[in-house]
């Protein structure tokens, strides 16, 4: 940490932090001087074609944060459980003294044509990727308001929150819903000097971010869907988790003090084609 660190003395709460984007964000916050409160389910939340994060993954994130010299409060929690999230935020603030930044990052992906997917697949997606964001906001915002320090909230949406993608009706619906929540929250929290924004990645090099077996089958069976995916303006074709973390740190910092209610694409130009 240097004297120029942008988040010195602040505390960030990050969901889905066991690996991937959430881990990169937690570590980036710590490198910029913030202590962190982090959580992940560390179990299979529903049927997906990629493996779930583990408790060991979350412990590794904690170790990486502590390696920077910052503190980390952690627990396993399901973003569908608002009481568990609230309890973690309460404990984190008691131990770390404040809460300035929230990143609602936890999420899942699955594939299928909408009329063929089970109601459970639809409901699990909405419960985790949309209601889970609401629960994260709901668990953190009352404390942020009571503390009176203002702050920054960032929700992880997707390119699918800007342009809908085939084989992902449930994912697109959830990620579009995140945008609506963010825009309303930005208005409602403005009097408390809490900014609210969303980030919109394209593909990210994580266990969840690639196109697994289910996704490949959707496009093999429906070749016309490829045209809807657009194309990239430049290489590399997908992002690294640290690319997303860099944008999240920017939105969390005072460098973005006049920015609220926006949807920031981190998408290699994919939404512009």
C-alpha positions as CSV (number, residue, x, y, z in Angstrom):
1,X,0.0,0.0,0.0
2,X,1.3,3.5,-0.9
3,X,0.2,7.0,0.2
4,X,-1.5,7.3,-3.2
5,X,-3.8,4.3,-2.6
6,X,-7.3,5.4,-3.5
7,X,-9.3,3.5,-0.8
8,X,-7.1,3.9,2.3
9,X,-9.2,3.6,5.4
10,X,-12.3,2.3,3.7
11,X,-14.2,-1.0,4.0
12,X,-15.7,-3.0,1.1
13,X,-18.3,-5.8,1.1
14,X,-18.0,-8.2,-1.8
15,X,-20.2,-11.2,-2.6
16,X,-19.1,-14.1,-4.7
17,X,-15.6,-13.5,-3.5
18,X,-14.2,-17.1,-3.4
19,X,-12.7,-16.9,-6.9
20,X,-13.0,-15.1,-10.3
21,X,-14.2,-11.6,-10.4
22,X,-15.1,-11.4,-6.7
23,X,-11.6,-12.5,-5.6
24,X,-10.0,-10.1,-8.0
25,X,-12.1,-7.3,-6.7
26,X,-11.4,-8.1,-3.0
27,X,-7.7,-8.2,-3.7
28,X,-7.8,-5.0,-5.7
29,X,-9.6,-3.2,-2.9
30,X,-7.0,-4.4,-0.4
31,X,-4.2,-3.3,-2.7
32,X,-5.8,0.2,-2.8
33,X,-5.9,0.3,1.0
34,X,-9.3,-1.1,2.0
35,X,-10.3,-3.7,4.4
36,X,-12.9,-6.2,3.1
37,X,-15.9,-8.2,4.2
38,X,-16.3,-11.1,1.8
39,X,-18.6,-14.0,1.3
40,X,-19.4,-16.9,-1.1
41,X,-21.8,-19.8,-0.9
42,X,-18.9,-22.3,-1.5
43,X,-21.3,-25.0,-2.6
44,X,-23.4,-25.8,-5.7
45,X,-26.3,-23.3,-5.6
46,X,-28.2,-25.1,-8.4
47,X,-27.6,-27.2,-11.5
48,X,-24.8,-25.7,-13.6
49,X,-22.2,-27.1,-16.0
50,X,-19.2,-25.8,-14.1
51,X,-17.9,-26.6,-10.6
52,X,-18.8,-24.6,-7.6
53,X,-16.4,-22.6,-5.5
54,X,-15.2,-24.2,-2.3
55,X,-14.4,-23.1,1.2
56,X,-10.7,-23.5,0.3
57,X,-11.2,-21.0,-2.5
58,X,-12.7,-18.5,0.0
59,X,-9.8,-19.1,2.4
60,X,-7.4,-18.4,-0.5
61,X,-9.0,-15.1,-1.1
62,X,-8.7,-14.2,2.6
63,X,-5.0,-15.1,2.4
64,X,-4.4,-13.0,-0.6
65,X,-6.1,-10.0,1.0
66,X,-4.1,-10.4,4.2
67,X,-0.9,-10.6,2.2
68,X,-1.4,-7.0,1.2
69,X,-1.5,-6.1,4.9
70,X,-5.3,-5.5,5.0
71,X,-7.9,-7.2,7.1
72,X,-10.6,-9.6,5.9
73,X,-13.8,-10.7,7.6
74,X,-15.4,-13.7,5.9
75,X,-18.2,-16.2,6.1
76,X,-20.0,-18.6,3.7
77,X,-23.5,-17.3,2.9
78,X,-26.1,-17.6,0.2
79,X,-27.2,-14.4,-1.4
80,X,-30.7,-15.8,-1.4
81,X,-30.5,-15.5,2.5
82,X,-30.8,-11.8,3.4
83,X,-30.6,-12.6,7.1
84,X,-27.2,-14.3,6.6
85,X,-25.9,-11.4,4.6
86,X,-27.1,-8.9,7.2
87,X,-25.5,-10.8,10.0
88,X,-22.2,-10.8,8.1
89,X,-22.4,-7.0,7.4
90,X,-23.2,-6.4,11.1
91,X,-20.2,-8.4,12.2
92,X,-17.9,-6.9,9.7
93,X,-18.8,-3.4,10.6
94,X,-18.4,-4.2,14.3
95,X,-14.9,-5.4,13.7
96,X,-13.8,-3.0,10.9
97,X,-15.6,0.1,12.0
98,X,-17.3,1.2,8.8
99,X,-18.7,0.3,5.4
100,X,-18.1,2.4,2.3
101,X,-18.3,0.1,-0.7
102,X,-20.6,-2.8,-1.7
103,X,-20.1,-5.0,-4.7
104,X,-23.0,-7.3,-5.5
105,X,-21.0,-9.7,-7.6
106,X,-22.3,-13.2,-6.8
107,X,-24.1,-15.0,-9.6
108,X,-24.6,-18.1,-11.8
109,X,-25.0,-18.9,-15.5
110,X,-26.9,-21.6,-17.2
111,X,-28.2,-22.2,-20.7
112,X,-31.3,-23.3,-22.6
113,X,-34.2,-22.1,-24.8
114,X,-36.8,-20.4,-22.6
115,X,-39.7,-22.7,-23.5
116,X,-37.6,-25.8,-22.7
117,X,-36.1,-24.8,-19.4
118,X,-37.7,-26.0,-16.1
119,X,-39.4,-23.5,-13.9
120,X,-36.8,-24.3,-11.3
121,X,-34.0,-23.2,-13.7
122,X,-35.8,-19.9,-14.3
123,X,-36.6,-19.3,-10.6
124,X,-33.0,-20.2,-9.4
125,X,-31.6,-17.7,-11.9
126,X,-33.9,-14.9,-10.8
127,X,-33.4,-15.7,-7.1
128,X,-29.6,-15.6,-7.3
129,X,-28.8,-13.1,-10.0
130,X,-31.5,-10.5,-9.3
131,X,-33.0,-11.1,-5.9
132,X,-29.5,-11.8,-4.6
133,X,-28.5,-8.3,-5.7
134,X,-31.5,-6.9,-3.9
135,X,-30.6,-8.9,-0.8
136,X,-27.0,-7.6,-0.9
137,X,-28.2,-4.0,-1.2
138,X,-30.9,-4.6,1.5
139,X,-28.3,-6.1,3.9
140,X,-25.8,-3.2,3.5
141,X,-27.7,0.0,2.8
142,X,-29.3,0.6,6.2
143,X,-25.9,0.4,7.8
144,X,-24.3,2.7,5.2
145,X,-27.1,5.3,5.8
146,X,-26.7,5.1,9.6
147,X,-22.9,5.5,9.4
148,X,-23.4,8.7,7.3
149,X,-20.2,8.4,5.3
150,X,-21.8,8.1,1.8
151,X,-20.2,5.4,-0.4
152,X,-20.4,3.5,-3.6
153,X,-22.4,0.4,-4.6
154,X,-21.6,-1.6,-7.7
155,X,-23.7,-4.4,-9.1
156,X,-22.3,-6.9,-11.6
157,X,-24.7,-7.1,-14.5
158,X,-23.5,-8.3,-17.9
159,X,-23.6,-7.6,-21.6
160,X,-26.8,-9.5,-21.3
161,X,-28.1,-6.6,-19.2
162,X,-27.7,-4.3,-22.2
163,X,-28.5,-6.6,-25.1
164,X,-30.3,-9.8,-24.7
165,X,-28.6,-13.0,-25.7
166,X,-30.1,-16.2,-27.1
167,X,-30.1,-19.3,-25.0
168,X,-30.1,-17.0,-21.9
169,X,-33.6,-15.6,-21.5
170,X,-33.5,-16.2,-17.8
171,X,-30.0,-14.7,-17.4
172,X,-30.8,-11.7,-19.7
173,X,-34.0,-11.1,-17.7
174,X,-32.1,-11.1,-14.4
175,X,-29.3,-8.9,-15.6
176,X,-31.7,-6.4,-17.2
177,X,-33.5,-6.4,-13.8
178,X,-30.3,-5.5,-12.1
179,X,-30.1,-2.4,-14.3
180,X,-33.6,-1.3,-13.2
181,X,-32.7,-1.9,-9.5
182,X,-29.4,0.1,-9.9
183,X,-31.1,3.1,-11.5
184,X,-33.8,3.3,-8.8
185,X,-31.3,2.8,-6.0
186,X,-29.1,5.6,-7.5
187,X,-32.0,8.0,-7.2
188,X,-33.2,6.9,-3.8
189,X,-29.7,6.9,-2.3
190,X,-28.5,10.2,-3.8
191,X,-29.6,12.2,-0.6
192,X,-27.3,10.0,1.4
193,X,-24.3,10.5,-1.0
194,X,-24.3,6.9,-1.9
195,X,-23.6,6.3,-5.6
196,X,-24.9,3.2,-7.4
197,X,-23.7,1.8,-10.7
198,X,-23.5,-1.4,-12.6
199,X,-20.7,-3.0,-14.6
200,X,-21.4,-5.1,-17.7
201,X,-18.7,-7.6,-18.7
202,X,-18.6,-9.8,-21.8
203,X,-16.7,-13.1,-21.5
204,X,-14.4,-13.4,-18.5
205,X,-11.7,-16.0,-17.9
206,X,-13.3,-17.7,-14.9
207,X,-14.9,-21.1,-14.2
208,X,-18.3,-19.5,-14.8
209,X,-17.3,-17.1,-17.6
210,X,-16.6,-19.6,-20.4
211,X,-19.2,-21.3,-22.5
212,X,-19.6,-24.8,-21.0
213,X,-21.1,-27.9,-22.4
214,X,-24.7,-26.7,-22.1
215,X,-23.8,-23.4,-23.9
216,X,-22.0,-25.1,-26.7
217,X,-24.9,-27.4,-27.3
218,X,-27.3,-24.5,-27.5
219,X,-25.3,-22.9,-30.3
220,X,-24.6,-26.2,-32.1
221,X,-28.3,-27.0,-32.2
222,X,-29.2,-23.4,-33.1
223,X,-26.6,-22.0,-35.5
224,X,-28.6,-18.9,-36.2
225,X,-28.0,-17.7,-32.6
226,X,-24.3,-17.0,-33.4
227,X,-25.2,-13.8,-35.3
228,X,-26.9,-12.3,-32.2
229,X,-23.7,-12.6,-30.2
230,X,-21.9,-9.9,-32.1
231,X,-18.2,-9.8,-32.5
232,X,-15.1,-8.2,-30.8
233,X,-13.4,-5.1,-31.9
234,X,-10.0,-6.2,-30.7
235,X,-8.0,-8.9,-29.0
236,X,-8.0,-10.5,-26.4
237,X,-11.5,-12.0,-27.0
238,X,-12.3,-12.2,-23.3
239,X,-11.4,-10.3,-20.2
240,X,-9.4,-11.4,-17.2
241,X,-11.0,-10.9,-13.7
242,X,-8.5,-8.1,-13.0
243,X,-9.9,-6.1,-15.9
244,X,-13.3,-6.1,-14.3
245,X,-11.8,-5.4,-10.9
246,X,-10.0,-2.3,-12.2
247,X,-13.3,-0.8,-13.4
248,X,-15.0,-1.7,-10.1
249,X,-12.2,0.0,-8.1
250,X,-12.6,3.1,-10.2
251,X,-16.3,3.3,-9.5
252,X,-15.7,2.7,-5.8
253,X,-13.1,5.5,-5.6
254,X,-13.4,9.3,-5.5
255,X,-12.2,9.3,-9.1
256,X,-15.8,8.5,-9.9
257,X,-17.4,10.8,-7.3
258,X,-19.7,12.4,-9.9
259,X,-20.8,9.1,-11.5
260,X,-24.0,7.4,-10.4
261,X,-26.7,5.4,-12.1
262,X,-24.6,4.4,-15.1
263,X,-24.1,1.1,-16.9
264,X,-20.4,0.6,-17.6
265,X,-19.7,-1.8,-20.4
266,X,-16.4,-3.8,-20.1
267,X,-17.2,-5.7,-23.3
268,X,-14.5,-5.3,-26.0
269,X,-17.1,-3.3,-27.9
270,X,-19.6,-6.2,-28.1
271,X,-22.7,-4.1,-27.2
272,X,-21.9,-1.6,-30.0
273,X,-22.2,-4.1,-32.9
